Amino acid sequence: MQKLRIRGGKPLCGTVRISGAKNAALPILCAAILSAGKLTLHNVPQLNDIGTMLKLLEQMGVSTRREGETVILDAANLTNAAAPYGLVKTMRASILALGPLLARFGKARVSLPGGCAIGARPVDLHIKGLEAMGAIITIESGDILASAAKLKGAHIFMDIVTVTGTENLMMAATLAEGITVLENAAREPEVVDLAECLIKMGANIHGHGSDVITVTGVASLQFADHTVMPDRIETGTFLAAVTATGGDVHLTNAAPRTLDAVIEKLRDAGATITTTSDEIHVVSNARPKAVNLRTAPYPAFPTDMQAQFIALNAIADGTAIVTETIFENRFMHVQELVRLGAKIDIEGNTAIVAGAQKLTGATVMATDLRASACLVIAGLVAEGETIVDRIYHLDRGYDHIETKLLALGADIERIN
């Protein structure tokens, strides 16, 4: 099993290029199911989750070809409307095949999804929405079995904001008969990016980026060419790392407009941040200040940046209150940070972080994707050597993170 060895204490300096967004690329890959034409995608990151999704599509009969950061998909000869447990168990995003399969082929069998163990992420809203559109759905032996002669437009209110639920129902609605209205829809930039790709394929979608999305079904979708948006969580992770370690870094191929809440908190922590339309310049030359935060759906502070900010607050000046409102089990990284000398108390869904003068290297274990990034940041600031174990979590969502950090001056290497 691979690990990362980090010798901390070095500031980060230089330029880093941000990869395409995992959370945008995964639903867009599933969108290829909706069309018999080719879908060409650019800026697709090289991640384990992307590889798993491509394998899933291939076993369905989708032709896939990867050329660097470009992926070409052709679902003209898709023959198997099923997503088996063997591929689904490691990646929750596989549920995103359900809506497209049902919309185009009238049937689907998708295993209940796995992914990071950060809390309950039920698929009931996906199922309720598709049932409102006329689907007949049952759960059998851990699989979702769905059928519909023809999906019908419906008015669907989601009682909680769900990103994958919004994406699944939006994709299903593109080929449904009539108009579908998704109320209390997710507003995340990745939802917008999926909608923009679907529109290029011929879908009729309005309101994406707001909490009410209207989709008028069309008879079919066709070929398209789309560039995946930059990964805002990778961007935020590098910004937090520079703020924690000190340094001077330019981030290129970024999308600053998608990170307003994160950038504002980093400025509160003492970082100097300037932006253009697609670049961010961050400078940090002093111990960061503690910052309070509360996670919430976009455009508020993202749950996927909570762990990285706890690592930042662990060595900040002052005490921070971090409240997690999205997932009930997303503080598993805290005990690992304590092994490095962090002073953190958990009270329900709140972490109270008293900034320590220093962290000291130790062996720690990653428990989920963003916890992995948190431990890397902690290792970069800790004195001595830190070993981060179980980094297969990291490889699910960060494209060669250690290579990028090494280029910025970090003392970091991947070991077996």
C-alpha positions in Angstrom: 0.0 0.0 0.0 1.4 3.4 -0.9 2.0 6.2 1.5 3.2 9.8 1.5 6.4 10.8 3.4 6.4 14.5 4.2 9.2 16.5 5.9 7.5 19.7 7.0 8.6 23.3 7.5 9.1 24.5 4.0 7.2 27.4 2.5 5.5 26.8 -0.9 6.6 29.0 -3.8 6.0 28.8 -7.6 3.2 28.1 -10.0 0.7 25.3 -10.0 -1.9 24.4 -12.6 -5.3 23.4 -11.3 -6.8 20.2 -12.8 -10.3 19.7 -14.0 -13.0 19.2 -11.4 -13.7 15.7 -10.4 -17.2 16.6 -9.2 -18.1 18.1 -12.5 -16.4 15.5 -14.7 -18.2 12.5 -13.1 -21.8 13.5 -13.9 -20.7 14.8 -17.3 -19.2 11.4 -18.1 -22.6 9.9 -17.2 -24.3 12.4 -19.5 -22.7 10.5 -22.5 -25.3 7.8 -21.8 -28.1 10.2 -23.0 -26.8 10.4 -26.5 -26.0 8.1 -29.4 -23.5 10.7 -30.6 -20.0 11.3 -29.5 -19.2 13.4 -26.4 -15.7 14.9 -26.4 -14.5 16.2 -23.0 -11.4 18.3 -22.3 -9.6 19.1 -19.0 -10.6 15.7 -17.5 -8.4 15.0 -14.4 -6.4 11.8 -14.1 -8.0 10.4 -11.0 -9.0 6.9 -9.7 -12.7 7.9 -9.6 -12.5 9.0 -13.2 -10.9 5.7 -14.2 -13.6 3.8 -12.3 -16.4 5.7 -14.0 -14.8 5.0 -17.4 -14.7 1.3 -16.6 -18.3 1.4 -15.5 -19.3 3.0 -18.8 -17.2 0.6 -20.8 -18.9 -2.4 -19.2 -22.2 -0.9 -20.3 -21.0 -0.8 -23.9 -19.9 2.8 -24.1 -16.8 3.3 -26.2 -14.2 5.4 -24.4 -10.9 6.7 -25.5 -8.5 8.9 -23.4 -5.8 11.1 -24.9 -4.1 13.0 -22.1 -6.8 15.3 -20.6 -9.2 14.6 -23.4 -11.8 11.8 -23.2 -14.0 10.8 -26.2 -17.1 8.8 -25.4 -19.6 7.1 -27.8 -22.7 5.5 -26.3 -24.3 4.6 -29.6 -23.9 0.9 -28.9 -24.6 0.8 -25.2 -26.0 -2.7 -24.5 -26.0 -3.2 -20.7 -28.1 -0.8 -18.6 -26.6 -2.0 -15.4 -24.0 -0.6 -12.9 -22.7 -3.6 -10.8 -21.6 -3.5 -7.2 -18.0 -4.4 -8.1 -17.5 -1.0 -9.7 -20.0 1.0 -7.7 -18.8 0.1 -4.2 -15.8 2.5 -4.2 -17.6 5.5 -5.8 -20.8 7.1 -4.9 -21.0 9.0 -8.2 -22.1 5.8 -9.9 -25.6 6.6 -8.9 -25.5 9.3 -11.6 -25.9 6.6 -14.2 -29.5 5.9 -13.0 -31.2 8.9 -14.5 -29.6 8.8 -17.9 -30.1 5.0 -18.3 -33.7 5.3 -17.4 -34.3 8.3 -19.7 -32.7 6.8 -22.8 -33.4 3.1 -22.4 -36.5 3.0 -20.1 -34.7 0.7 -17.6 -31.7 0.6 -15.3 -30.2 -1.6 -12.6 -27.7 0.3 -10.4 -26.2 -1.0 -7.3 -26.6 1.1 -4.2 -23.4 3.3 -4.0 -20.4 3.4 -1.7 -17.7 6.0 -1.5 -16.2 7.8 1.5 -17.6 6.9 5.0 -18.4 10.4 6.0 -22.0 10.0 6.8 -25.4 9.0 5.4 -26.0 10.2 1.9 -29.3 8.6 1.0 -30.5 8.2 -2.5 -34.2 8.5 -1.6 -34.5 11.9 -3.2 -33.2 10.5 -6.5 -35.8 7.7 -6.3 -38.7 9.9 -5.3 -37.9 12.3 -8.1 -37.8 9.6 -10.8 -41.0 8.1 -9.4 -42.7 11.5 -9.8 -41.6 11.3 -13.4 -43.4 8.0 -13.8 -40.7 5.5 -13.1 -41.4 2.2 -11.2 -38.5 1.6 -8.8 -37.8 -1.3 -6.4 -34.8 -2.2 -4.3 -33.7 -5.8 -4.7 -30.5 -7.5 -3.3 -28.8 -4.2 -2.9 -29.7 -3.0 -6.4 -32.0 -0.2 -7.6 -34.3 -1.6 -10.3 -36.0 1.1 -12.4 -38.3 1.0 -15.4 -40.4 3.5 -17.3 -42.0 3.3 -20.7 -41.4 7.1 -21.0 -40.5 9.5 -18.3 -42.9 12.4 -17.9 -42.2 16.0 -16.8 -43.0 16.7 -13.2 -42.8 19.4 -10.5 -40.3 18.1 -8.0 -39.5 19.7 -4.7 -36.4 18.4 -2.9 -36.8 18.8 0.9 -33.0 19.0 1.3 -30.4 20.3 -1.2 -28.7 17.4 -3.0 -26.1 17.9 -5.6 -26.1 14.4 -7.1 -29.9 14.3 -6.8 -30.2 17.6 -8.8 -27.8 16.3 -11.4 -29.5 12.9 -11.8 -33.0 14.3 -12.1 -31.8 17.1 -14.5 -30.2 14.5 -16.8 -33.3 12.3 -16.7 -35.5 15.3 -17.5 -33.7 16.2 -20.7 -35.4 13.3 -22.5 -38.6 13.2 -20.5 -41.9 14.2 -22.2 -42.9 17.7 -21.1 -41.5 20.1 -18.6 -39.8 19.3 -15.4 -39.3 21.8 -12.6 -36.7 21.1 -9.9 -37.3 23.2 -6.8 -34.7 23.7 -4.1 -32.2 22.5 -6.6 -28.4 22.6 -5.8 -26.7 25.7 -7.0 -23.1 24.3 -7.1 -20.9 25.3 -10.0 -20.5 21.6 -10.9 -24.3 21.5 -11.5 -24.0 24.5 -13.7 -21.1 22.9 -15.7 -23.2 19.8 -16.3 -26.1 21.9 -17.4 -23.9 23.8 -19.9 -22.6 20.5 -21.3 -26.2 19.1 -21.7 -27.3 22.3 -23.4 -24.4 21.8 -25.9 -25.8 18.3 -26.5 -29.2 19.9 -27.3 -31.0 19.9 -24.0 -33.4 22.7 -23.1 -32.5 23.8 -19.6 -33.0 27.1 -17.8 -32.3 28.4 -14.2 -29.2 26.4 -13.6 -27.2 28.2 -10.9 -30.4 29.1 -9.1 -32.6 27.0 -6.8 -35.2 26.4 -9.5 -34.2 24.6 -12.6 -36.6 24.1 -15.5 -36.0 21.4 -18.1 -38.1 21.0 -21.2 -37.7 17.5 -22.6 -36.4 17.0 -26.1 -36.6 13.9 -28.4 -32.9 13.2 -28.4 -29.4 14.6 -27.6 -26.5 14.7 -30.0 -22.7 15.0 -30.1 -20.9 17.8 -28.3 -17.6 19.2 -27.3 -17.1 20.5 -23.7 -14.3 21.6 -21.4 -14.7 20.6 -17.7 -14.5 23.5 -15.2 -11.4 23.8 -12.9 -11.6 21.9 -9.6 -12.5 24.5 -6.9 -11.7 22.1 -4.1 -8.2 21.3 -5.4 -7.8 25.1 -5.7 -9.0 25.7 -2.2 -6.7 22.9 -0.9 -3.6 24.6 -2.4 -4.7 28.0 -1.1 -5.1 26.6 2.4 -1.7 24.8 2.2 0.1 28.1 1.2 -1.7 30.0 4.0 -0.6 27.4 6.5 3.0 26.9 5.4 3.7 30.4 4.2 4.9 31.2 0.7 4.0 32.8 -2.6 2.1 30.8 -5.2 0.3 31.5 -8.5 -2.6 29.1 -9.3 -3.4 28.9 -13.1 -6.4 27.3 -14.9 -8.5 28.2 -11.8 -12.0 29.6 -11.4 -11.8 32.2 -8.5 -15.5 33.1 -8.9 -16.5 29.7 -7.6 -14.5 30.1 -4.3 -15.7 33.4 -2.9 -16.5 31.9 0.6 -13.2 30.1 0.8 -11.1 33.1 -0.4 -12.8 35.4 2.1 -12.0 33.1 5.0 -8.3 32.8 3.9 -8.1 36.6 3.8 -9.5 36.6 7.3 -6.7 34.2 8.2 -4.1 36.7 7.0 -3.4 35.5 3.4 -3.0 38.1 0.7 -5.0 36.9 -2.3 -5.5 38.6 -5.7 -7.4 37.1 -8.7 -8.0 37.4 -12.4 -10.6 35.6 -14.4 -8.6 32.3 -14.3 -5.7 32.8 -12.0 -5.2 33.3 -8.2 -2.1 34.7 -6.5 -1.7 33.9 -2.8 1.0 35.2 -0.4 1.3 34.2 3.2 4.2 35.5 5.3 3.0 35.2 8.9 1.3 32.7 11.2 -2.3 32.5 10.2 -5.1 33.7 12.4 -7.9 31.4 13.6 -11.1 31.6 11.5 -14.6 30.4 12.5 -16.6 28.7 9.8 -19.9 26.9 9.2 -20.4 24.6 6.2 -23.5 24.9 4.1 -24.6 24.3 0.5 -23.2 26.6 -2.2 -22.6 29.5 -2.3 -21.8 29.2 1.4 -18.6 27.5 2.8 -18.2 24.0 1.2 -18.1 20.9 3.4 -15.3 19.6 1.1 -13.0 22.4 2.5 -13.8 21.9 6.2 -11.0 19.4 6.9 -8.4 21.5 5.2 -9.4 24.5 7.3 -9.2 22.5 10.5 -5.6 21.7 9.6 -5.0 25.4 9.0 -6.7 26.4 12.3 -4.6 23.7 14.1 -1.5 25.9 13.8 -3.3 29.3 13.7 -3.1 32.1 16.3 -6.3 31.8 18.4 -9.2 29.5 18.8 -11.6 28.6 16.0 -15.2 27.2 16.0 -15.8 24.9 13.0 -19.4 23.7 12.5 -20.3 20.9 10.1 -23.9 20.9 8.9 -23.8 18.7 5.8 -22.4 15.3 7.0 -22.7 13.9 10.5 -19.5 11.9 10.5 -17.0 14.3 8.9 -14.6 14.8 11.8 -12.7 11.5 11.5 -9.5 13.4 10.6 -9.5 15.1 14.0 -8.0 12.2 15.9 -5.2 11.9 13.3 -4.4 15.6 13.7 -4.3 15.1 17.5 -1.5 12.6 16.9 0.5 15.5 15.3 -0.1 17.7 18.4 -3.3 19.5 17.4 -5.6 20.7 20.2 -9.1 19.9 19.1 -12.3 19.1 21.0 -15.5 17.8 19.3 -18.9 18.7 20.7 -21.6 17.3 18.5 -21.3 18.7 15.0 -18.8 21.4 16.1 -15.0 21.2 16.4 -13.2 23.7 18.8 -9.7 24.1 17.5 -7.1 25.8 19.7 -4.1 26.8 17.6 -0.9 25.1 18.6 2.5 26.8 18.3 3.7 23.8 16.3 2.8 20.3 15.1 5.2 17.4 15.2 5.5 14.7 12.6 4.0 11.2 13.1 2.3 8.4 11.2 -1.3 9.2 10.4 -4.0 7.4 8.5 -6.4 8.9 5.9 -10.0 8.1 6.5 -11.6 9.8 3.5 -10.8 12.0 0.5 -10.7 15.4 2.1 -9.3 14.1 5.4 -6.3 13.0 3.2 -5.8 16.5 2.0 -6.1 17.8 5.6 -3.3 15.5 6.8 -1.1 16.5 3.9 -1.4 20.1 4.9 -0.7 19.3 8.5 2.4 17.3 7.4 3.6 20.3 5.4 3.7 22.5 8.5 4.7 19.8 11.1 8.3 19.6 12.4 10.0 16.4 11.4 8.6 13.5 9.3 5.0 12.7 8.7 3.8 9.5 7.1 0.3 9.6 5.6 -1.1 6.1 5.2 -4.0 4.9 3.0 -3.5 7.6 0.3 -5.7 5.7 -2.1 -8.4 8.1 -0.8 -6.2 11.0 -2.0 -5.9 9.5 -5.5 -9.6 9.5 -5.9 -9.8 13.3 -5.9 -6.4 14.9 -6.4 -4.4 14.7 -9.6 -0.8 13.9 -8.7 -0.9 16.2 -5.7 2.6 15.2 -4.4 4.1 16.0 -7.8 2.5 19.5 -7.8 3.6 20.1 -4.2 7.1 18.9 -4.9 7.3 21.5 -7.7 6.4 24.2 -5.2 9.3 23.3 -2.9 7.6 20.8 -0.6 9.7 17.9 0.7 7.3 15.1 -0.1 7.5 11.7 -1.8 5.3 8.7 -2.5 6.6 5.5 -1.0 5.5 1.8 -1.1 
